[in-house]
Amino acid sequence: MSATAPTTQMISRPANAGAQNLPSMLKISEETFAAVKETIHTLAKKNLNVALPLKNQTADSLKVVTASQQHQLLRSYEQDWVTLEILRRFLKNSSSRARKREQVEKV
């Protein structure tokens, strides 16, 4: 009898992930989600230009923002889509605020 490790099925990104409430969709508690989100936001502030949206970040800088080391639940998702979705939302808001500040400073 051979002992083999069970294979883990990776969870793919749903088509409507950008419009969903992530904690509900991921079936995790608000507390767990808040901890994951805080880790990702901290890594983003440290390693990314938060004045730019996700699409304008370099691939190398995005590789640094891997929260799966601290939160093993993120390892279950294909291509880090949960991390990228949280980053996308965070950077959308932070880059929007940066643009508004620039506009106010120009006036």
C-alpha positions in Angstrom: 0.0 0.0 0.0 1.5 3.3 -1.0 1.0 6.5 0.9 0.4 9.4 -1.3 -0.4 13.0 -0.3 -3.9 14.1 -1.1 -4.1 16.5 -4.0 -5.6 19.8 -3.3 -8.0 21.3 -5.7 -7.2 24.9 -6.5 -10.1 27.3 -6.4 -10.4 29.3 -9.7 -11.5 32.9 -9.8 -15.3 33.3 -10.4 -16.3 35.6 -13.3 -18.1 37.9 -10.9 -15.4 38.1 -8.2 -14.9 41.9 -8.7 -18.5 42.6 -7.8 -18.9 40.2 -4.9 -18.5 40.6 -1.2 -15.2 38.7 -0.8 -15.6 37.3 2.8 -19.0 35.9 1.8 -17.8 34.5 -1.4 -14.7 32.9 0.2 -16.8 31.6 3.1 -14.5 33.0 5.7 -15.2 35.1 8.8 -15.0 38.9 8.7 -12.2 38.7 11.3 -10.1 36.3 9.1 -10.7 38.5 6.0 -9.7 41.6 7.9 -6.4 40.0 8.9 -5.7 38.9 5.4 -6.6 42.4 4.0 -4.5 44.1 6.6 -1.5 42.0 5.6 -2.0 42.7 1.9 -2.5 46.4 2.5 0.7 46.6 4.6 2.7 44.7 2.0 1.3 47.0 -0.8 2.2 50.2 1.1 5.7 48.9 1.7 6.4 47.5 -1.8 4.1 49.2 -4.4 3.4 52.7 -5.6 -0.1 53.1 -4.1 -0.7 56.2 -6.3 -1.0 53.8 -9.3 -3.7 51.2 -10.0 -2.9 47.5 -10.2 -2.5 47.5 -14.0 0.3 50.0 -13.7 2.4 48.1 -11.1 5.4 46.2 -12.3 5.3 42.4 -12.3 8.4 42.3 -10.1 6.9 44.5 -7.4 3.6 42.5 -7.4 5.6 39.3 -6.8 6.8 40.8 -3.5 3.2 41.2 -2.3 2.5 37.6 -1.5 0.5 37.2 1.7 0.3 33.4 1.4 3.3 33.1 3.7 1.3 34.6 6.5 -2.2 33.3 5.5 -2.1 29.7 4.3 -5.7 29.9 3.2 -4.6 32.0 0.2 -2.6 29.0 -1.1 -5.9 27.4 -2.2 -6.6 30.0 -4.9 -5.3 29.8 -8.4 -2.8 32.4 -9.5 -3.2 34.4 -6.2 -6.5 35.8 -7.5 -7.8 36.6 -4.0 -4.6 38.6 -3.2 -4.8 40.3 -6.6 -8.5 41.2 -6.1 -7.9 42.7 -2.7 -4.9 44.6 -4.1 -7.0 45.8 -7.1 -9.6 47.2 -4.8 -7.1 48.8 -2.5 -5.0 50.4 -5.3 -8.1 51.6 -7.1 -9.1 53.6 -4.0 -5.6 54.8 -3.1 -4.7 55.8 -6.6 -8.1 57.7 -6.9 -7.3 59.5 -3.7 -3.9 60.4 -5.0 -5.3 61.8 -8.2 -7.8 63.9 -6.2 -5.0 65.3 -4.0 -3.0 66.2 -7.1 -6.0 68.1 -8.6 -6.6 70.0 -5.4 -2.9 71.0 -5.2 -3.0 72.3 -8.8 -5.9 74.6 -8.0 
